[in-house]
Amino acid sequence: MAEFPLDPQLSKMIVAAPEFKCSNEILSIAAMLSVPNVFVRPREAMKAADESKVPGGRWRGLFVAGVSCGEVWAGGATTACDL
């Protein structure tokens, strides 16, 4: 873990991911935590931005949404992981 260029908590999370069969999701979450916030909330459209975060009236969480966005962007689904 000392050779990973990440925080120790993220390194441990990545090393433990195969045990839970969710390596792809954990790598996506570690990548999201390693960069500045990727979600934009424009001041002039705050209400519309807030409403767009609740598809179908149910917000599942930032990291789950990020993993879902990554899967859509990559063009396919990955393994299931109970986050």
C-alpha positions in Angstrom: 0.0 0.0 0.0 2.9 2.3 0.6 3.7 2.3 -3.1 0.3 3.6 -4.1 0.3 7.4 -4.9 -2.9 7.8 -2.8 -4.0 8.3 0.8 -3.6 5.2 2.9 -7.4 4.8 3.3 -7.9 4.8 -0.5 -5.0 2.4 -0.9 -6.5 0.0 1.6 -9.9 0.3 -0.1 -8.4 -0.7 -3.4 -6.4 -3.6 -2.0 -9.5 -5.0 -0.2 -11.9 -4.5 -3.2 -11.3 -7.9 -4.9 -12.4 -9.6 -1.7 -15.9 -8.0 -2.1 -15.9 -8.5 -5.9 -16.3 -4.7 -6.6 -12.9 -3.6 -7.9 -14.3 -1.6 -10.8 -16.6 0.4 -8.5 -14.0 1.0 -5.9 -11.5 2.2 -8.5 -14.1 4.7 -9.8 -14.8 5.9 -6.2 -11.1 6.2 -5.5 -10.6 8.2 -8.7 -13.5 10.5 -7.7 -12.0 11.1 -4.3 -8.6 11.9 -5.8 -9.7 14.9 -7.8 -11.7 18.1 -7.2 -15.5 17.9 -7.3 -16.7 17.0 -10.8 -20.3 17.9 -10.3 -21.3 21.5 -11.3 -24.0 23.5 -9.6 -24.4 26.8 -11.5 -25.5 29.8 -9.4 -28.0 31.0 -12.0 -29.7 27.5 -12.2 -29.4 26.1 -8.6 -33.0 25.0 -8.4 -32.8 23.2 -11.8 -29.5 21.6 -10.8 -30.9 20.3 -7.5 -34.0 18.9 -9.2 -31.9 17.1 -11.8 -30.0 15.2 -9.0 -33.2 13.5 -8.0 -34.2 11.2 -10.9 -37.5 9.7 -10.2 -37.6 11.3 -6.8 -34.9 9.1 -5.3 -31.3 10.3 -4.7 -29.0 7.3 -4.2 -25.8 9.2 -3.1 -22.9 10.9 -4.6 -20.6 7.9 -5.1 -23.3 5.6 -6.4 -24.3 8.4 -8.9 -20.7 8.8 -9.9 -20.2 5.1 -10.5 -23.5 5.1 -12.5 -22.2 8.0 -14.6 -19.0 6.2 -15.2 -20.7 3.1 -16.3 -22.9 5.1 -18.8 -19.9 7.0 -20.1 -17.9 3.7 -20.5 -20.8 2.2 -22.4 -21.6 -0.8 -20.2 -22.3 -2.1 -16.8 -19.7 -3.5 -14.4 -20.0 -6.0 -11.6 -22.6 -5.5 -8.8 -21.3 -4.1 -5.6 -23.3 -3.4 -2.4 -22.0 0.1 -1.5 
